[in-house]
Amino acid sequence: MNKLECLYCNGGLELLPKDHPEAGRARITYDGTRKWFLCPDCKAVNIKDKVTGEWLLSPDTYARFVEKGLIKDVLED
């Protein structure tokens, strides 16, 4: 089995815990098309979209990383 890696830091991913602040969003999209994961190293929430095959950062992770200057805000371009 391949190890899943974080989009940001390449740390290993775990399924998003049910008590995580973004677990409500994960439940909303729980129709089998998206799986949510947490990186214990950098605390990023990564989402695997099974329909497109793409990996995404969660809205809160994206906003937090942009605010800290860790990633570029591609939504502002």
C-alpha positions in Angstrom: 0.0 0.0 0.0 1.3 3.4 -0.9 1.8 6.0 1.8 -0.4 9.1 1.3 1.6 12.3 1.5 0.6 15.9 2.5 0.4 18.4 -0.4 2.4 20.9 1.7 5.1 19.1 3.7 5.1 15.5 2.3 4.3 14.2 5.8 2.1 11.1 6.1 -1.6 11.5 6.2 -4.3 10.0 8.5 -8.0 10.1 8.1 -9.5 13.3 9.5 -10.6 12.6 13.2 -14.3 13.0 13.9 -13.5 15.7 16.6 -11.5 17.9 14.2 -13.0 21.4 13.6 -13.4 20.7 9.9 -15.1 17.3 10.4 -18.5 19.0 9.8 -17.4 20.0 6.3 -16.1 16.4 5.7 -19.5 15.0 6.7 -21.2 17.4 4.3 -19.1 16.1 1.4 -19.3 12.4 2.5 -21.0 11.0 -0.5 -18.1 8.8 -1.5 -16.5 11.3 -3.8 -14.1 13.0 -1.3 -12.0 11.7 1.5 -10.5 14.1 4.1 -7.1 13.5 5.7 -5.0 15.3 8.4 -1.3 15.7 8.3 0.0 15.4 11.9 3.2 17.2 11.0 1.9 20.5 9.6 -1.8 20.1 10.6 -2.9 20.6 7.0 -6.2 19.0 6.0 -5.8 17.4 2.6 -8.8 16.3 0.5 -8.8 13.6 -2.2 -11.4 14.2 -4.9 -12.1 10.7 -6.3 -14.0 12.1 -9.3 -11.3 14.4 -10.6 -8.4 12.5 -9.0 -7.0 15.8 -7.6 -5.7 16.6 -4.2 -6.9 19.8 -2.5 -6.3 21.7 0.7 -9.3 22.3 2.9 -10.7 25.8 3.0 -9.4 26.5 6.5 -5.9 25.1 5.7 -5.8 27.2 2.5 -6.8 30.4 4.4 -4.3 29.7 7.2 -1.4 29.0 4.9 -2.1 32.1 2.8 -2.4 34.3 5.9 1.0 33.0 7.1 2.5 33.5 3.7 3.3 29.8 3.3 1.5 29.6 0.0 0.4 32.1 -2.7 -3.2 33.0 -2.8 -4.2 31.8 -6.3 -7.8 33.0 -5.7 -6.6 36.7 -5.7 -5.0 36.4 -9.2 
